[in-house]
Every structure is written in structure tokens, then in C-alpha cells.
Amino acid sequence: MVVLKGFVVAAVAFLVLFAMLLMMRREMQAVKARVNDGRRRQPALRRLRQDPRTGVYYPAED
């Protein structure tokens, strides 16, 4: 009976570990996809123009 309980505990621990690894793998794939997506789309550099009265910079219209 003790061996059976030990086997069940070990099996449950193995299944929990397996499930955690699967979840971590999916999360890491999602994070990598977000990081790679951000690297591809870099915003274009914009020229700024300073307002002489206020000193605030605004995007210049080309």
C-alpha cells in the first residue's frame, strides 16, 4: 500500500512538472513573438521644429 501511494505521488508530481513545462514553453514563444515583432517595426525618425514663442518642439510638416 505504501508503494502504491508513493507511485501515485510520483506520477502526480511528474504530470504537474510536465504541464508546467508545456505552459512555460507556450509563454516563452509568445514573448519571443512579441519581441521579434517589435524589432521589425521601428518608428521612423521625425524632424522637430521649435516654436519660437513657447520653446516647445513639434513635429515638422514636410
PDB file of N, CA, C, O and CB in Angstrom:
ATOM      1  N   MET A   1       0.827  -1.202   0.000  1.00  0.00           N
ATOM      2  CA  MET A   1       0.000   0.000   0.000  1.00  0.00           C
ATOM      3  C   MET A   1       0.867   1.260   0.000  1.00  0.00           C
ATOM      4  O   MET A   1       0.542   2.236  -0.676  1.00  0.00           O
ATOM      5  CB  MET A   1      -0.938   0.002   1.214  1.00  0.00           C
ATOM      6  N   VAL A   2       1.955   1.242   0.748  1.00  0.00           N
ATOM      7  CA  VAL A   2       2.851   2.403   0.808  1.00  0.00           C
ATOM      8  C   VAL A   2       3.512   2.613  -0.545  1.00  0.00           C
ATOM      9  O   VAL A   2       3.699   3.751  -0.976  1.00  0.00           O
ATOM     10  CB  VAL A   2       3.925   2.219   1.910  1.00  0.00           C
ATOM     11  N   VAL A   3       3.864   1.534  -1.210  1.00  0.00           N
ATOM     12  CA  VAL A   3       4.492   1.642  -2.536  1.00  0.00           C
ATOM     13  C   VAL A   3       3.506   2.240  -3.531  1.00  0.00           C
ATOM     14  O   VAL A   3       3.885   3.068  -4.359  1.00  0.00           O
ATOM     15  CB  VAL A   3       4.983   0.255  -3.032  1.00  0.00           C
ATOM     16  N   LEU A   4       2.270   1.835  -3.457  1.00  0.00           N
ATOM     17  CA  LEU A   4       1.245   2.361  -4.353  1.00  0.00           C
ATOM     18  C   LEU A   4       1.048   3.861  -4.138  1.00  0.00           C
ATOM     19  O   LEU A   4       0.937   4.617  -5.104  1.00  0.00           O
ATOM     20  CB  LEU A   4      -0.081   1.616  -4.142  1.00  0.00           C
ATOM     21  N   LYS A   5       1.004   4.293  -2.878  1.00  0.00           N
ATOM     22  CA  LYS A   5       0.864   5.730  -2.587  1.00  0.00           C
ATOM     23  C   LYS A   5       2.082   6.498  -3.092  1.00  0.00           C
ATOM     24  O   LYS A   5       1.946   7.589  -3.645  1.00  0.00           O
ATOM     25  CB  LYS A   5       0.678   5.965  -1.065  1.00  0.00           C
ATOM     26  N   GLY A   6       3.247   5.940  -2.905  1.00  0.00           N
ATOM     27  CA  GLY A   6       4.458   6.589  -3.404  1.00  0.00           C
ATOM     28  C   GLY A   6       4.462   6.702  -4.914  1.00  0.00           C
ATOM     29  O   GLY A   6       4.873   7.720  -5.470  1.00  0.00           O
ATOM     30  N   PHE A   7       4.001   5.646  -5.578  1.00  0.00           N
ATOM     31  CA  PHE A   7       3.910   5.670  -7.036  1.00  0.00           C
ATOM     32  C   PHE A   7       2.916   6.735  -7.508  1.00  0.00           C
ATOM     33  O   PHE A   7       3.192   7.447  -8.474  1.00  0.00           O
ATOM     34  CB  PHE A   7       3.495   4.288  -7.566  1.00  0.00           C
ATOM     35  N   VAL A   8       1.788   6.851  -6.851  1.00  0.00           N
ATOM     36  CA  VAL A   8       0.773   7.849  -7.221  1.00  0.00           C
ATOM     37  C   VAL A   8       1.316   9.256  -7.011  1.00  0.00           C
ATOM     38  O   VAL A   8       1.124  10.125  -7.862  1.00  0.00           O
ATOM     39  CB  VAL A   8      -0.522   7.649  -6.398  1.00  0.00           C
ATOM     40  N   VAL A   9       1.987   9.490  -5.895  1.00  0.00           N
ATOM     41  CA  VAL A   9       2.566  10.814  -5.624  1.00  0.00           C
ATOM     42  C   VAL A   9       3.610  11.154  -6.684  1.00  0.00           C
ATOM     43  O   VAL A   9       3.645  12.283  -7.173  1.00  0.00           O
ATOM     44  CB  VAL A   9       3.201  10.860  -4.206  1.00  0.00           C
ATOM     45  N   ALA A  10       4.451  10.202  -7.041  1.00  0.00           N
ATOM     46  CA  ALA A  10       5.475  10.434  -8.060  1.00  0.00           C
ATOM     47  C   ALA A  10       4.836  10.709  -9.420  1.00  0.00           C
ATOM     48  O   ALA A  10       5.297  11.583 -10.155  1.00  0.00           O
ATOM     49  CB  ALA A  10       6.423   9.227  -8.155  1.00  0.00           C
ATOM     50  N   ALA A  11       3.782   9.974  -9.757  1.00  0.00           N
ATOM     51  CA  ALA A  11       3.101  10.178 -11.033  1.00  0.00           C
ATOM     52  C   ALA A  11       2.449  11.554 -11.096  1.00  0.00           C
ATOM     53  O   ALA A  11       2.516  12.233 -12.120  1.00  0.00           O
ATOM     54  CB  ALA A  11       2.052   9.091 -11.256  1.00  0.00           C
ATOM     55  N   VAL A  12       1.826  11.958 -10.008  1.00  0.00           N
ATOM     56  CA  VAL A  12       1.192  13.285  -9.974  1.00  0.00           C
ATOM     57  C   VAL A  12       2.253  14.378 -10.085  1.00  0.00           C
ATOM     58  O   VAL A  12       2.060  15.358 -10.804  1.00  0.00           O
ATOM     59  CB  VAL A  12       0.366  13.468  -8.670  1.00  0.00           C
ATOM     60  N   ALA A  13       3.356  14.217  -9.387  1.00  0.00           N
ATOM     61  CA  ALA A  13       4.435  15.202  -9.464  1.00  0.00           C
ATOM     62  C   ALA A  13       4.976  15.291 -10.888  1.00  0.00           C
ATOM     63  O   ALA A  13       5.240  16.388 -11.381  1.00  0.00           O
ATOM     64  CB  ALA A  13       5.570  14.843  -8.482  1.00  0.00           C
ATOM     65  N   PHE A  14       5.143  14.154 -11.551  1.00  0.00           N
ATOM     66  CA  PHE A  14       5.621  14.148 -12.928  1.00  0.00           C
ATOM     67  C   PHE A  14       4.627  14.854 -13.850  1.00  0.00           C
ATOM     68  O   PHE A  14       5.040  15.641 -14.702  1.00  0.00           O
ATOM     69  CB  PHE A  14       5.861  12.708 -13.405  1.00  0.00           C
ATOM     70  N   LEU A  15       3.347  14.594 -13.702  1.00  0.00           N
ATOM     71  CA  LEU A  15       2.343  15.230 -14.545  1.00  0.00           C
ATOM     72  C   LEU A  15       2.286  16.738 -14.319  1.00  0.00           C
ATOM     73  O   LEU A  15       2.129  17.501 -15.272  1.00  0.00           O
ATOM     74  CB  LEU A  15       0.980  14.615 -14.284  1.00  0.00           C
ATOM     75  N   VAL A  16       2.411  17.168 -13.078  1.00  0.00           N
ATOM     76  CA  VAL A  16       2.418  18.601 -12.776  1.00  0.00           C
ATOM     77  C   VAL A  16       3.643  19.262 -13.408  1.00  0.00           C
ATOM     78  O   VAL A  16       3.532  20.339 -13.994  1.00  0.00           O
ATOM     79  CB  VAL A  16       2.405  18.840 -11.242  1.00  0.00           C
ATOM     80  N   LEU A  17       4.791  18.634 -13.294  1.00  0.00           N
ATOM     81  CA  LEU A  17       6.013  19.175 -13.898  1.00  0.00           C
ATOM     82  C   LEU A  17       5.876  19.255 -15.413  1.00  0.00           C
ATOM     83  O   LEU A  17       6.266  20.251 -16.023  1.00  0.00           O
ATOM     84  CB  LEU A  17       7.231  18.312 -13.522  1.00  0.00           C
ATOM     85  N   PHE A  18       5.327  18.215 -16.018  1.00  0.00           N
ATOM     86  CA  PHE A  18       5.124  18.204 -17.464  1.00  0.00           C
ATOM     87  C   PHE A  18       4.184  19.329 -17.901  1.00  0.00           C
ATOM     88  O   PHE A  18       4.450  20.009 -18.892  1.00  0.00           O
ATOM     89  CB  PHE A  18       4.567  16.849 -17.911  1.00  0.00           C
ATOM     90  N   ALA A  19       3.099  19.526 -17.176  1.00  0.00           N
ATOM     91  CA  ALA A  19       2.151  20.591 -17.505  1.00  0.00           C
ATOM     92  C   ALA A  19       2.795  21.968 -17.350  1.00  0.00           C
ATOM     93  O   ALA A  19       2.567  22.861 -18.167  1.00  0.00           O
ATOM     94  CB  ALA A  19       0.904  20.489 -16.614  1.00  0.00           C
ATOM     95  N   MET A  20       3.586  22.132 -16.315  1.00  0.00           N
ATOM     96  CA  MET A  20       4.265  23.424 -16.118  1.00  0.00           C
ATOM     97  C   MET A  20       5.252  23.701 -17.246  1.00  0.00           C
ATOM     98  O   MET A  20       5.349  24.837 -17.712  1.00  0.00           O
ATOM     99  CB  MET A  20       4.999  23.449 -14.763  1.00  0.00           C
ATOM    100  N   LEU A  21       5.970  22.704 -17.684  1.00  0.00           N
ATOM    101  CA  LEU A  21       6.914  22.891 -18.783  1.00  0.00           C
ATOM    102  C   LEU A  21       6.195  23.272 -20.076  1.00  0.00           C
ATOM    103  O   LEU A  21       6.668  24.132 -20.819  1.00  0.00           O
ATOM    104  CB  LEU A  21       7.735  21.619 -18.996  1.00  0.00           C
ATOM    105  N   LEU A  22       5.060  22.639 -20.344  1.00  0.00           N
ATOM    106  CA  LEU A  22       4.296  22.995 -21.539  1.00  0.00           C
ATOM    107  C   LEU A  22       3.805  24.434 -21.473  1.00  0.00           C
ATOM    108  O   LEU A  22       3.876  25.162 -22.464  1.00  0.00           O
ATOM    109  CB  LEU A  22       3.112  22.048 -21.715  1.00  0.00           C
ATOM    110  N   MET A  23       3.312  24.845 -20.322  1.00  0.00           N
ATOM    111  CA  MET A  23       2.820  26.212 -20.174  1.00  0.00           C
ATOM    112  C   MET A  23       3.956  27.215 -20.315  1.00  0.00           C
ATOM    113  O   MET A  23       3.783  28.259 -20.944  1.00  0.00           O
ATOM    114  CB  MET A  23       2.125  26.389 -18.820  1.00  0.00           C
ATOM    115  N   MET A  24       5.102  26.916 -19.745  1.00  0.00           N
ATOM    116  CA  MET A  24       6.251  27.824 -19.841  1.00  0.00           C
ATOM    117  C   MET A  24       6.717  27.941 -21.291  1.00  0.00           C
ATOM    118  O   MET A  24       7.084  29.026 -21.742  1.00  0.00           O
ATOM    119  CB  MET A  24       7.412  27.331 -18.944  1.00  0.00           C
ATOM    120  N   ARG A  25       6.703  26.833 -22.013  1.00  0.00           N
ATOM    121  CA  ARG A  25       7.137  26.867 -23.412  1.00  0.00           C
ATOM    122  C   ARG A  25       6.217  27.760 -24.230  1.00  0.00           C
ATOM    123  O   ARG A  25       6.685  28.555 -25.045  1.00  0.00           O
ATOM    124  CB  ARG A  25       7.169  25.448 -24.008  1.00  0.00           C
ATOM    125  N   ARG A  26       4.899  27.633 -24.016  1.00  0.00           N
ATOM    126  CA  ARG A  26       3.950  28.470 -24.755  1.00  0.00           C
ATOM    127  C   ARG A  26       4.122  29.941 -24.406  1.00  0.00           C
ATOM    128  O   ARG A  26       4.059  30.799 -25.286  1.00  0.00           O
ATOM    129  CB  ARG A  26       2.514  28.032 -24.466  1.00  0.00           C
ATOM    130  N   GLU A  27       4.338  30.237 -23.140  1.00  0.00           N
ATOM    131  CA  GLU A  27       4.538  31.639 -22.732  1.00  0.00           C
ATOM    132  C   GLU A  27       5.810  32.204 -23.351  1.00  0.00           C
ATOM    133  O   GLU A  27       5.823  33.350 -23.799  1.00  0.00           O
ATOM    134  CB  GLU A  27       4.604  31.754 -21.192  1.00  0.00           C
ATOM    135  N   MET A  28       6.868  31.419 -23.380  1.00  0.00           N
ATOM    136  CA  MET A  28       8.128  31.907 -23.952  1.00  0.00           C
ATOM    137  C   MET A  28       7.992  32.134 -25.456  1.00  0.00           C
ATOM    138  O   MET A  28       8.581  33.075 -25.989  1.00  0.00           O
ATOM    139  CB  MET A  28       9.270  30.910 -23.669  1.00  0.00           C
ATOM    140  N   GLN A  29       7.236  31.302 -26.140  1.00  0.00           N
ATOM    141  CA  GLN A  29       7.020  31.510 -27.563  1.00  0.00           C
ATOM    142  C   GLN A  29       6.246  32.805 -27.800  1.00  0.00           C
ATOM    143  O   GLN A  29       6.540  33.536 -28.745  1.00  0.00           O
ATOM    144  CB  GLN A  29       6.269  30.316 -28.174  1.00  0.00           C
ATOM    145  N   ALA A  30       5.272  33.092 -26.958  1.00  0.00           N
ATOM    146  CA  ALA A  30       4.510  34.328 -27.101  1.00  0.00           C
ATOM    147  C   ALA A  30       5.387  35.543 -26.836  1.00  0.00           C
ATOM    148  O   ALA A  30       5.279  36.554 -27.530  1.00  0.00           O
ATOM    149  CB  ALA A  30       3.309  34.328 -26.154  1.00  0.00           C
ATOM    150  N   VAL A  31       6.249  35.449 -25.843  1.00  0.00           N
ATOM    151  CA  VAL A  31       7.145  36.570 -25.532  1.00  0.00           C
ATOM    152  C   VAL A  31       8.126  36.784 -26.670  1.00  0.00           C
ATOM    153  O   VAL A  31       8.382  37.925 -27.054  1.00  0.00           O
ATOM    154  CB  VAL A  31       7.904  36.320 -24.212  1.00  0.00           C
ATOM    155  N   LYS A  32       8.677  35.718 -27.212  1.00  0.00           N
ATOM    156  CA  LYS A  32       9.620  35.842 -28.324  1.00  0.00           C
ATOM    157  C   LYS A  32       8.943  36.440 -29.546  1.00  0.00           C
ATOM    158  O   LYS A  32       9.550  37.237 -30.262  1.00  0.00           O
ATOM    159  CB  LYS A  32      10.223  34.479 -28.673  1.00  0.00           C
ATOM    160  N   ALA A  33       7.702  36.068 -29.791  1.00  0.00           N
ATOM    161  CA  ALA A  33       6.977  36.628 -30.933  1.00  0.00           C
ATOM    162  C   ALA A  33       6.772  38.117 -30.743  1.00  0.00           C
ATOM    163  O   ALA A  33       6.913  38.882 -31.697  1.00  0.00           O
ATOM    164  CB  ALA A  33       5.623  35.923 -31.122  1.00  0.00           C
ATOM    165  N   ARG A  34       6.439  38.551 -29.525  1.00  0.00           N
ATOM    166  CA  ARG A  34       6.260  39.985 -29.271  1.00  0.00           C
ATOM    167  C   ARG A  34       7.568  40.740 -29.428  1.00  0.00           C
ATOM    168  O   ARG A  34       7.580  41.843 -29.975  1.00  0.00           O
ATOM    169  CB  ARG A  34       5.694  40.215 -27.870  1.00  0.00           C
ATOM    170  N   VAL A  35       8.670  40.167 -28.959  1.00  0.00           N
ATOM    171  CA  VAL A  35       9.968  40.839 -29.058  1.00  0.00           C
ATOM    172  C   VAL A  35      10.386  40.941 -30.507  1.00  0.00           C
ATOM    173  O   VAL A  35      10.838  42.001 -30.940  1.00  0.00           O
ATOM    174  CB  VAL A  35      11.040  40.093 -28.246  1.00  0.00           C
ATOM    175  N   ASN A  36      10.248  39.864 -31.272  1.00  0.00           N
ATOM    176  CA  ASN A  36      10.633  39.900 -32.675  1.00  0.00           C
ATOM    177  C   ASN A  36       9.760  40.856 -33.463  1.00  0.00           C
ATOM    178  O   ASN A  36      10.248  41.521 -34.376  1.00  0.00           O
ATOM    179  CB  ASN A  36      10.558  38.513 -33.278  1.00  0.00           C
ATOM    180  N   ASP A  37       8.489  40.941 -33.134  1.00  0.00           N
ATOM    181  CA  ASP A  37       7.596  41.853 -33.821  1.00  0.00           C
ATOM    182  C   ASP A  37       8.003  43.301 -33.557  1.00  0.00           C
ATOM    183  O   ASP A  37       7.927  44.137 -34.458  1.00  0.00           O
ATOM    184  CB  ASP A  37       6.148  41.614 -33.384  1.00  0.00           C
ATOM    185  N   GLY A  38       8.426  43.600 -32.358  1.00  0.00           N
ATOM    186  CA  GLY A  38       8.838  44.952 -32.017  1.00  0.00           C
ATOM    187  C   GLY A  38      10.119  45.370 -32.704  1.00  0.00           C
ATOM    188  O   GLY A  38      10.312  46.550 -32.995  1.00  0.00           O
ATOM    189  N   ARG A  39      10.988  44.428 -32.965  1.00  0.00           N
ATOM    190  CA  ARG A  39      12.246  44.754 -33.639  1.00  0.00           C
ATOM    191  C   ARG A  39      12.033  45.079 -35.105  1.00  0.00           C
ATOM    192  O   ARG A  39      12.782  45.870 -35.678  1.00  0.00           O
ATOM    193  CB  ARG A  39      13.226  43.605 -33.509  1.00  0.00           C
ATOM    194  N   ARG A  40      11.035  44.488 -35.712  1.00  0.00           N
ATOM    195  CA  ARG A  40      10.808  44.709 -37.134  1.00  0.00           C
ATOM    196  C   ARG A  40      10.202  46.077 -37.412  1.00  0.00           C
ATOM    197  O   ARG A  40      10.538  46.728 -38.402  1.00  0.00           O
ATOM    198  CB  ARG A  40       9.908  43.631 -37.688  1.00  0.00           C
ATOM    199  N   ARG A  41       9.309  46.504 -36.531  1.00  0.00           N
ATOM    200  CA  ARG A  41       8.627  47.780 -36.755  1.00  0.00           C
ATOM    201  C   ARG A  41       9.283  48.870 -35.916  1.00  0.00           C
ATOM    202  O   ARG A  41       8.917  49.075 -34.759  1.00  0.00           O
ATOM    203  CB  ARG A  41       7.118  47.668 -36.414  1.00  0.00           C
ATOM    204  N   GLN A  42      10.235  49.553 -36.490  1.00  0.00           N
ATOM    205  CA  GLN A  42      10.844  50.669 -35.785  1.00  0.00           C
ATOM    206  C   GLN A  42      10.216  51.959 -36.311  1.00  0.00           C
ATOM    207  O   GLN A  42      10.054  52.129 -37.519  1.00  0.00           O
ATOM    208  CB  GLN A  42      12.400  50.677 -35.967  1.00  0.00           C
ATOM    209  N   PRO A  43       9.872  52.843 -35.421  1.00  0.00           N
ATOM    210  CA  PRO A  43       9.246  54.083 -35.883  1.00  0.00           C
ATOM    211  C   PRO A  43      10.233  54.933 -36.678  1.00  0.00           C
ATOM    212  O   PRO A  43      11.426  54.976 -36.376  1.00  0.00           O
ATOM    213  CB  PRO A  43       8.702  54.885 -34.693  1.00  0.00           C
ATOM    214  N   ALA A  44       9.715  55.596 -37.685  1.00  0.00           N
ATOM    215  CA  ALA A  44      10.550  56.469 -38.499  1.00  0.00           C
ATOM    216  C   ALA A  44      10.949  57.697 -37.686  1.00  0.00           C
ATOM    217  O   ALA A  44      10.173  58.206 -36.878  1.00  0.00           O
ATOM    218  CB  ALA A  44       9.812  56.886 -39.795  1.00  0.00           C
ATOM    219  N   LEU A  45      12.164  58.155 -37.914  1.00  0.00           N
ATOM    220  CA  LEU A  45      12.627  59.352 -37.219  1.00  0.00           C
ATOM    221  C   LEU A  45      11.902  60.569 -37.777  1.00  0.00           C
ATOM    222  O   LEU A  45      11.711  60.689 -38.987  1.00  0.00           O
ATOM    223  CB  LEU A  45      14.164  59.517 -37.355  1.00  0.00           C
ATOM    224  N   ARG A  46      11.507  61.458 -36.896  1.00  0.00           N
ATOM    225  CA  ARG A  46      10.771  62.644 -37.307  1.00  0.00           C
ATOM    226  C   ARG A  46      11.589  63.880 -36.944  1.00  0.00           C
ATOM    227  O   ARG A  46      12.259  63.932 -35.912  1.00  0.00           O
ATOM    228  CB  ARG A  46       9.363  62.689 -36.642  1.00  0.00           C
ATOM    229  N   ARG A  47      11.513  64.841 -37.801  1.00  0.00           N
ATOM    230  CA  ARG A  47      12.173  66.112 -37.504  1.00  0.00           C
ATOM    231  C   ARG A  47      11.270  66.939 -36.604  1.00  0.00           C
ATOM    232  O   ARG A  47      10.045  66.915 -36.728  1.00  0.00           O
ATOM    233  CB  ARG A  47      12.514  66.888 -38.810  1.00  0.00           C
ATOM    234  N   LEU A  48      11.893  67.662 -35.709  1.00  0.00           N
ATOM    235  CA  LEU A  48      11.143  68.519 -34.799  1.00  0.00           C
ATOM    236  C   LEU A  48      11.438  69.978 -35.099  1.00  0.00           C
ATOM    237  O   LEU A  48      12.537  70.333 -35.524  1.00  0.00           O
ATOM    238  CB  LEU A  48      11.481  68.191 -33.334  1.00  0.00           C
ATOM    239  N   ARG A  49      10.446  70.807 -34.873  1.00  0.00           N
ATOM    240  CA  ARG A  49      10.589  72.250 -35.066  1.00  0.00           C
ATOM    241  C   ARG A  49      10.213  72.919 -33.761  1.00  0.00           C
ATOM    242  O   ARG A  49       9.209  72.570 -33.140  1.00  0.00           O
ATOM    243  CB  ARG A  49       9.701  72.773 -36.254  1.00  0.00           C
ATOM    244  N   GLN A  50      11.026  73.889 -33.343  1.00  0.00           N
ATOM    245  CA  GLN A  50      10.768  74.567 -32.077  1.00  0.00           C
ATOM    246  C   GLN A  50       9.895  75.791 -32.305  1.00  0.00           C
ATOM    247  O   GLN A  50      10.153  76.589 -33.206  1.00  0.00           O
ATOM    248  CB  GLN A  50      12.087  74.969 -31.396  1.00  0.00           C
ATOM    249  N   ASP A  51       8.874  75.933 -31.495  1.00  0.00           N
ATOM    250  CA  ASP A  51       8.034  77.120 -31.527  1.00  0.00           C
ATOM    251  C   ASP A  51       8.819  78.244 -30.869  1.00  0.00           C
ATOM    252  O   ASP A  51       9.208  78.116 -29.708  1.00  0.00           O
ATOM    253  CB  ASP A  51       6.656  76.878 -30.807  1.00  0.00           C
ATOM    254  N   PRO A  52       9.066  79.352 -31.583  1.00  0.00           N
ATOM    255  CA  PRO A  52       9.903  80.417 -31.016  1.00  0.00           C
ATOM    256  C   PRO A  52       9.293  81.094 -29.783  1.00  0.00           C
ATOM    257  O   PRO A  52      10.031  81.578 -28.924  1.00  0.00           O
ATOM    258  CB  PRO A  52      10.166  81.458 -32.070  1.00  0.00           C
ATOM    259  N   ARG A  53       7.966  81.136 -29.681  1.00  0.00           N
ATOM    260  CA  ARG A  53       7.350  81.817 -28.543  1.00  0.00           C
ATOM    261  C   ARG A  53       7.359  80.960 -27.287  1.00  0.00           C
ATOM    262  O   ARG A  53       7.671  81.454 -26.203  1.00  0.00           O
ATOM    263  CB  ARG A  53       5.927  82.210 -28.881  1.00  0.00           C
ATOM    264  N   THR A  54       7.022  79.687 -27.420  1.00  0.00           N
ATOM    265  CA  THR A  54       6.887  78.848 -26.230  1.00  0.00           C
ATOM    266  C   THR A  54       8.115  77.981 -25.955  1.00  0.00           C
ATOM    267  O   THR A  54       8.332  77.561 -24.819  1.00  0.00           O
ATOM    268  CB  THR A  54       5.679  77.968 -26.371  1.00  0.00           C
ATOM    269  N   GLY A  55       8.924  77.709 -26.992  1.00  0.00           N
ATOM    270  CA  GLY A  55      10.088  76.855 -26.820  1.00  0.00           C
ATOM    271  C   GLY A  55       9.767  75.376 -26.889  1.00  0.00           C
ATOM    272  O   GLY A  55      10.642  74.535 -26.679  1.00  0.00           O
ATOM    273  N   VAL A  56       8.505  75.053 -27.185  1.00  0.00           N
ATOM    274  CA  VAL A  56       8.071  73.651 -27.264  1.00  0.00           C
ATOM    275  C   VAL A  56       8.382  73.123 -28.658  1.00  0.00           C
ATOM    276  O   VAL A  56       8.213  73.828 -29.653  1.00  0.00           O
ATOM    277  CB  VAL A  56       6.541  73.508 -26.942  1.00  0.00           C
ATOM    278  N   TYR A  57       8.837  71.873 -28.718  1.00  0.00           N
ATOM    279  CA  TYR A  57       9.144  71.238 -30.003  1.00  0.00           C
ATOM    280  C   TYR A  57       7.926  70.504 -30.527  1.00  0.00           C
ATOM    281  O   TYR A  57       7.246  69.803 -29.778  1.00  0.00           O
ATOM    282  CB  TYR A  57      10.332  70.267 -29.867  1.00  0.00           C
ATOM    283  N   TYR A  58       7.646  70.667 -31.828  1.00  0.00           N
ATOM    284  CA  TYR A  58       6.544  69.997 -32.507  1.00  0.00           C
ATOM    285  C   TYR A  58       7.084  69.269 -33.723  1.00  0.00           C
ATOM    286  O   TYR A  58       8.117  69.662 -34.265  1.00  0.00           O
ATOM    287  CB  TYR A  58       5.440  71.004 -32.914  1.00  0.00           C
ATOM    288  N   PRO A  59       6.406  68.209 -34.166  1.00  0.00           N
ATOM    289  CA  PRO A  59       6.830  67.544 -35.406  1.00  0.00           C
ATOM    290  C   PRO A  59       6.729  68.496 -36.584  1.00  0.00           C
ATOM    291  O   PRO A  59       5.732  69.202 -36.740  1.00  0.00           O
ATOM    292  CB  PRO A  59       5.980  66.287 -35.670  1.00  0.00           C
ATOM    293  N   ALA A  60       7.755  68.511 -37.404  1.00  0.00           N
ATOM    294  CA  ALA A  60       7.778  69.401 -38.569  1.00  0.00           C
ATOM    295  C   ALA A  60       6.962  68.788 -39.684  1.00  0.00           C
ATOM    296  O   ALA A  60       7.053  67.585 -39.925  1.00  0.00           O
ATOM    297  CB  ALA A  60       9.226  69.670 -39.043  1.00  0.00           C
ATOM    298  N   GLU A  61       6.164  69.592 -40.372  1.00  0.00           N
ATOM    299  CA  GLU A  61       5.415  69.133 -41.522  1.00  0.00           C
ATOM    300  C   GLU A  61       6.313  69.238 -42.731  1.00  0.00           C
ATOM    301  O   GLU A  61       6.856  70.301 -43.030  1.00  0.00           O
ATOM    302  CB  GLU A  61       4.111  69.943 -41.717  1.00  0.00           C
ATOM    303  N   ASP A  62       6.464  68.114 -43.429  1.00  0.00           N
ATOM    304  CA  ASP A  62       7.318  68.119 -44.631  1.00  0.00           C
ATOM    305  C   ASP A  62       6.493  68.306 -45.864  1.00  0.00           C
ATOM    306  O   ASP A  62       7.033  68.336 -46.970  1.00  0.00           O
ATOM    307  CB  ASP A  62       8.121  66.829 -44.743  1.00  0.00           C
TER     308      ASP A  62
END
